[in-house]
Amino acid sequence: MRAKPWEVSDRAWVRIEPVLPKKPRRFRYPGRKPLDDRLVLQGILFVLHTGIGWEHLPQELGLGCGMTAWRRLRDWQQAGVWARLHELLLAELHAAGEIDWSRAIADSSHLQAKKGARRRPTAPTSRSCSGSSTGCRPCAVASADHDDDLNG
């Protein structure tokens, strides 16, 4: 029987669990025990796989509520979990000789361009735009187009 796409296998969990941030134990205010990270991850994967809204995550699956999954996804993103997991999996694949580096592409979304091109000046914000042809470039173009419409 084939596993559901959002189910995290034991083999995958062994790789993922060490990368997740450890939550400090709350001694003073015990309250509810936080939902298991593995179940929350499965809830995140369910939402991403099905495309449903976070608030529609079915409670019957036992994967927690959508807001819990969304918050955990946000927290893990901020903690750099996905980048570390990506690096870990790439290292494993590289060690196993499973990556054809001749087909790899590197761009500025993954690597900084040290000693690269000089920085371009930033575009003015709409607050600093005067709305005339002496303002920002988009307004100058729009103003010229408007003048053409009036004259033509």
Number of C-alpha atoms within 10 A of each C-alpha: 3 4 8 10 12 17 15 17 12 10 8 10 13 11 13 20 13 11 17 17 13 8 7 6 10 9 7 6 7 8 8 6 8 11 14 10 17 17 18 23 22 21 28 23 17 21 21 13 11 11 9 13 10 18 13 11 21 16 11 7 12 13 22 21 18 21 13 18 25 18 13 16 18 11 14 16 12 10 14 13 18 16 12 14 17 11 12 15 13 14 14 13 13 13 10 9 10 11 14 9 9 6 6 7 7 8 8 7 7 8 8 10 10 6 6 7 7 6 6 6 6 6 9 12 8 11 7 9 15 11 16 15 15 11 15 17 15 15 17 15 13 14 17 14 12 12 11 10 9 8 7 6
